[in-house]
Amino acid sequence: MQKREIIMDIKQQNKTKTNIDKSNKLIHNFPFSIFHFQLSKITLIILLSTALTTACGSGANSASFIIAGSTSVQPYVEILVEEYALKDPEKFIDVQGGGSSAGIQAVESHTAQIGMSSRNLRETEQHLWSIEIAKDALAIIVNPGNPLINPGNPDVSLTLEQIRGIYAADYVNWNQLGGPDARIHIITREEGSGTRSAFEELVMNDRRITPGAIVQDSNGSVRQLVSDDPFSIGFISLGLVDEGERPVKALRIDGVAPTRNNVLNGDYSLFRSFLFVSIEKPEGNVMEFIEYIRSPEGQKIMSDEGLIPEFGISD
């Protein structure tokens, strides 16, 4: 399969991203803003679900259903839906973002048939049915012009403790890590994001991400800011590292590069599962699509797009 431009979705998301200074002001001055934003995303899913139900309620398109949730999983599922539609054009699948938590809540409220999650289910969500469709490594990214990168050190490596220290604001200047005197611009995802939850679990342990971090609502927005700022650092899905107009650099962690082989052999520890979630085990058209994703054809598509399929296809 020919590589597709996942960055088309990233560009669309970036059109709505806020100015960095405005983001900081909003985060510091309005503590309820993230909660309100999460509710807004859930409301949008409900409105779109209502529109789809109305449009298809006559039975003209009874094969339609909604998949909603993680913006990390979304671009890959959109590609899979596109390929699946070539096999059966009568089946219409609507794929929406909103974040892992919003997708799970959309499933619980029966506004989506499948929720996409890039984090594990929490204790209060264990009653839901779930299935892993692939694994994805988390990449810690910097700008190629980052002050730590030089001809003698092209493959920069930081320890897991240093990454944790940066996000906890123990390190606030690149000179504390061997670079020049320049403030570290920390970029993170919003509360409720599966990518953030995975990062907190895999990297932060019991430490909290500094409230001074710049919060963005998608992998694409994080990637865009890092590609524009040589003093920034962020984390995104490994599969999206090379999907952009401007490059970013994935750091080695404790000397280990973030690759599929290193995930499979256990050397690279920053990875999470991509899940499909439903109220109960799906049937009919929904299960047919899940079976397509988990088929060799579907798994190869995800492998071609940079994910680590369930069957463990290596580099």
C-alpha positions as CSV (number, residue, x, y, z in Angstrom):
1,M,0.0,0.0,0.0
2,Q,1.3,3.5,-0.9
3,K,2.0,5.7,2.1
4,R,-0.7,8.3,2.7
5,E,-0.4,11.8,4.1
6,I,-1.6,11.5,7.6
7,I,-0.4,15.1,7.9
8,M,-3.6,16.2,6.1
9,D,-5.5,15.5,9.3
10,I,-2.7,17.1,11.3
11,K,-2.9,20.3,9.2
12,Q,-6.6,20.5,9.7
13,Q,-6.2,20.2,13.5
14,N,-3.4,22.8,13.5
15,K,-5.7,25.4,11.9
16,T,-7.6,25.6,15.1
17,K,-4.7,25.5,17.6
18,T,-4.3,28.5,19.8
19,N,-1.4,30.9,20.1
20,I,1.2,29.7,22.6
21,D,0.8,32.8,24.8
22,K,-3.0,32.6,24.8
23,S,-2.8,28.9,25.7
24,N,-0.7,29.6,28.7
25,K,-3.0,32.5,29.8
26,L,-6.0,30.3,29.4
27,I,-4.5,27.4,31.3
28,H,-3.3,29.6,34.2
29,N,-6.4,31.9,34.5
30,F,-9.2,29.5,33.8
31,P,-8.8,26.2,35.8
32,F,-12.1,24.9,34.4
33,S,-11.2,25.4,30.8
34,I,-9.8,21.9,30.2
35,F,-12.9,20.3,31.8
36,H,-15.1,22.5,29.7
37,F,-13.2,21.7,26.5
38,Q,-13.6,17.9,27.3
39,L,-17.3,18.4,27.6
40,S,-17.4,20.3,24.4
41,K,-15.7,17.4,22.5
42,I,-18.2,15.0,23.9
43,T,-21.1,17.3,23.0
44,L,-19.7,17.5,19.4
45,I,-19.7,13.7,19.1
46,I,-23.3,13.6,20.3
47,L,-24.4,16.2,17.8
48,L,-22.6,14.5,14.9
49,S,-24.1,11.2,16.0
50,T,-27.6,12.7,16.0
51,A,-27.0,14.0,12.5
52,L,-25.8,10.7,11.2
53,T,-28.8,8.9,12.8
54,T,-31.2,11.3,11.3
55,A,-29.6,11.0,7.9
56,C,-29.6,7.2,8.0
57,G,-32.7,6.6,10.0
58,S,-34.8,5.7,7.0
59,G,-32.9,2.5,6.6
60,A,-31.2,3.6,3.4
61,N,-27.9,3.1,5.1
62,S,-28.4,0.7,8.0
63,A,-24.7,-0.3,7.8
64,S,-23.6,3.0,9.2
65,F,-21.9,3.3,12.6
66,I,-19.7,5.8,14.5
67,I,-16.2,5.3,15.8
68,A,-15.0,8.1,18.1
69,G,-12.1,8.9,20.4
70,S,-8.3,9.0,20.5
71,T,-6.7,11.5,18.1
72,S,-3.7,9.2,18.1
73,V,-5.7,6.2,16.8
74,Q,-8.0,8.3,14.5
75,P,-5.7,8.9,11.5
76,Y,-4.9,5.2,11.2
77,V,-8.5,4.2,11.5
78,E,-9.5,6.7,8.8
79,I,-7.0,5.0,6.4
80,L,-8.4,1.6,7.3
81,V,-12.0,2.8,6.7
82,E,-10.9,4.2,3.4
83,E,-9.5,0.8,2.3
84,Y,-12.5,-1.0,3.8
85,A,-14.9,1.1,1.8
86,L,-13.3,0.0,-1.4
87,K,-14.5,-3.5,-0.6
88,D,-18.0,-2.6,0.4
89,P,-19.1,1.0,-0.6
90,E,-22.5,0.5,1.0
91,K,-21.1,0.6,4.5
92,F,-20.6,4.1,5.8
93,I,-18.3,4.4,8.9
94,D,-18.0,7.9,10.5
95,V,-14.7,8.4,12.3
96,Q,-14.5,11.2,14.9
97,G,-11.8,12.4,17.3
98,G,-12.3,14.0,20.7
99,G,-9.7,12.0,22.8
100,S,-9.7,8.6,24.4
101,S,-11.9,9.6,27.4
102,A,-14.5,11.3,25.1
103,G,-14.6,8.3,22.9
104,I,-15.2,5.9,25.9
105,Q,-17.9,8.2,27.2
106,A,-19.5,8.3,23.8
107,V,-19.7,4.5,23.8
108,E,-21.2,4.5,27.3
109,S,-23.8,7.1,26.2
110,H,-24.6,5.0,23.1
111,T,-23.6,7.9,20.7
112,A,-20.8,5.8,19.2
113,Q,-20.6,2.1,18.6
114,I,-16.8,1.9,19.0
115,G,-14.5,4.1,21.1
116,M,-10.9,4.5,20.2
117,S,-8.5,4.6,23.2
118,S,-4.7,5.0,23.3
119,R,-4.7,4.3,27.0
120,N,-5.6,1.3,29.1
121,L,-9.1,1.1,30.6
122,R,-9.4,2.6,34.0
123,E,-10.9,0.7,37.0
124,T,-14.3,2.4,36.4
125,E,-14.3,1.3,32.8
126,Q,-13.4,-2.4,33.2
127,H,-17.1,-3.4,32.5
128,L,-16.6,-2.4,28.9
129,W,-15.6,-4.8,26.1
130,S,-12.2,-4.0,24.5
131,I,-9.8,-5.4,22.0
132,E,-6.2,-4.4,21.1
133,I,-5.8,-3.5,17.4
134,A,-2.1,-2.5,17.5
135,K,0.7,-1.2,19.6
136,D,2.3,2.3,19.3
137,A,5.5,3.6,20.7
138,L,5.6,7.0,22.3
139,A,8.3,9.2,20.8
140,I,9.9,12.1,22.8
141,I,10.5,14.7,20.1
142,V,12.6,17.9,19.7
143,N,13.3,20.3,16.9
144,P,16.2,19.3,14.6
145,G,17.8,22.6,15.6
146,N,17.7,21.6,19.3
147,P,20.8,23.0,21.1
148,L,21.8,19.5,22.3
149,I,22.1,18.3,18.6
150,N,25.4,18.8,17.0
151,P,27.6,17.0,14.4
152,G,29.4,15.1,17.2
153,N,26.1,14.2,18.8
154,P,23.5,13.7,16.0
155,D,21.5,11.0,17.9
156,V,20.7,12.7,21.2
157,S,19.9,10.5,24.1
158,L,18.3,11.5,27.4
159,T,17.6,9.2,30.3
160,L,14.1,8.5,31.4
161,E,14.9,10.3,34.7
162,Q,15.9,13.4,32.7
163,I,12.7,13.3,30.6
164,R,10.7,13.0,33.9
165,G,12.7,15.9,35.3
166,I,12.0,18.1,32.3
167,Y,8.2,17.6,32.6
168,A,8.2,18.0,36.4
169,A,10.2,21.3,35.9
170,D,13.3,20.0,37.7
171,Y,15.1,21.0,34.5
172,V,14.0,24.4,33.1
173,N,17.0,25.3,31.0
174,W,18.8,23.4,28.3
175,N,22.2,24.3,30.0
176,Q,21.2,22.0,32.8
177,L,21.4,19.2,30.3
178,G,24.7,20.2,28.6
179,G,23.2,22.7,26.1
180,P,23.4,26.5,25.9
181,D,21.5,29.0,28.1
182,A,17.9,28.7,26.7
183,R,14.7,28.0,28.5
184,I,13.0,24.6,27.8
185,H,9.6,25.0,26.3
186,I,7.6,22.0,27.5
187,I,4.6,20.9,25.4
188,T,2.1,18.3,26.6
189,R,-1.4,17.0,25.7
190,E,-4.6,17.8,27.5
191,E,-6.1,16.0,30.4
192,G,-8.2,13.1,29.2
193,S,-5.9,12.4,26.3
194,G,-4.8,8.8,26.0
195,T,-1.4,9.9,24.8
196,R,-1.0,12.0,28.0
197,S,-2.3,9.2,30.2
198,A,0.2,6.8,28.6
199,F,3.1,9.3,29.1
200,E,2.1,9.9,32.7
201,E,2.1,6.1,33.4
202,L,5.2,5.2,31.4
203,V,7.4,8.3,32.2
204,M,6.1,10.4,35.1
205,N,5.3,7.7,37.7
206,D,3.9,9.7,40.6
207,R,5.3,13.0,39.5
208,R,2.9,15.6,38.0
209,I,3.5,17.4,34.7
210,T,4.3,21.0,35.5
211,P,1.3,23.4,35.1
212,G,3.7,25.7,33.1
213,A,3.6,23.3,30.2
214,I,2.0,24.4,27.0
215,V,-1.2,22.2,26.5
216,Q,-2.3,21.1,23.0
217,D,-5.3,19.0,22.0
218,S,-3.8,16.7,19.4
219,N,-0.6,14.9,18.3
220,G,-0.6,17.1,15.2
221,S,-0.6,20.3,17.3
222,V,2.3,19.1,19.5
223,R,4.3,18.1,16.4
224,Q,3.7,21.5,14.8
225,L,4.8,23.5,17.8
226,V,8.0,21.4,18.2
227,S,8.8,21.7,14.5
228,D,8.6,25.5,14.8
229,D,10.5,25.9,18.1
230,P,14.2,24.8,18.5
231,F,13.9,25.0,22.3
232,S,10.8,22.9,22.7
233,I,10.2,19.3,23.6
234,G,7.0,17.1,23.2
235,F,5.7,13.6,22.9
236,I,3.6,12.1,20.1
237,S,2.8,8.7,18.5
238,L,5.9,7.3,16.9
239,G,4.0,6.7,13.7
240,L,3.5,10.4,13.3
241,V,7.2,11.5,13.7
242,D,7.9,11.5,9.9
243,E,4.4,12.8,8.9
244,G,4.8,16.5,8.5
245,E,6.0,19.3,6.2
246,R,8.7,20.2,8.7
247,P,10.9,17.6,10.5
248,V,11.1,16.7,14.1
249,K,13.7,14.5,15.9
250,A,12.8,11.5,18.0
251,L,15.2,11.2,21.0
252,R,16.8,8.0,22.1
253,I,15.9,7.0,25.7
254,D,18.7,5.6,27.7
255,G,20.6,5.1,24.4
256,V,17.7,3.1,22.8
257,A,16.1,4.3,19.6
258,P,12.3,4.3,19.3
259,T,11.8,1.6,16.7
260,R,9.3,-1.2,16.2
261,N,12.1,-3.8,16.6
262,N,13.2,-2.3,19.9
263,V,9.6,-2.3,21.1
264,L,9.2,-6.0,20.1
265,N,12.5,-7.1,21.7
266,G,11.7,-5.2,24.9
267,D,14.6,-2.7,24.7
268,Y,12.3,0.4,24.2
269,S,9.8,0.6,27.0
270,L,7.7,3.6,26.0
271,F,4.8,2.0,24.2
272,R,1.0,1.6,24.7
273,S,-1.9,-0.4,23.2
274,F,-4.4,1.0,20.7
275,L,-7.8,-0.2,21.8
276,F,-11.3,-0.5,20.4
277,V,-13.9,-0.2,23.1
278,S,-17.6,-1.1,23.1
279,I,-20.5,-1.6,25.5
280,E,-20.4,-5.3,24.7
281,K,-18.9,-7.6,22.2
282,P,-20.0,-6.1,18.8
283,E,-21.9,-8.0,16.2
284,G,-22.8,-7.6,12.5
285,N,-21.2,-4.8,10.6
286,V,-19.2,-3.5,13.5
287,M,-17.6,-6.8,14.2
288,E,-16.9,-7.3,10.5
289,F,-14.9,-4.1,10.4
290,I,-12.9,-5.2,13.6
291,E,-12.2,-8.5,11.9
292,Y,-10.9,-6.7,8.8
293,I,-8.6,-4.5,11.0
294,R,-7.2,-7.7,12.7
295,S,-6.8,-9.6,9.4
296,P,-3.4,-9.8,7.8
297,E,-4.4,-7.1,5.3
298,G,-5.5,-4.7,8.0
299,Q,-2.4,-5.4,10.1
300,K,-0.2,-4.8,7.1
301,I,-1.8,-1.4,6.5
302,M,-1.1,-0.4,10.1
303,S,2.5,-1.7,9.8
304,D,3.0,0.3,6.6
305,E,1.7,3.4,8.5
306,G,4.3,3.0,11.3
307,L,2.3,1.1,14.0
308,I,3.3,-2.2,15.6
309,P,0.6,-4.7,14.6
310,E,-0.8,-7.3,16.9
311,F,1.1,-10.0,15.0
312,G,4.4,-8.2,15.6
313,I,5.6,-7.3,12.1
314,S,9.1,-5.9,12.6
315,D,11.1,-3.3,10.7
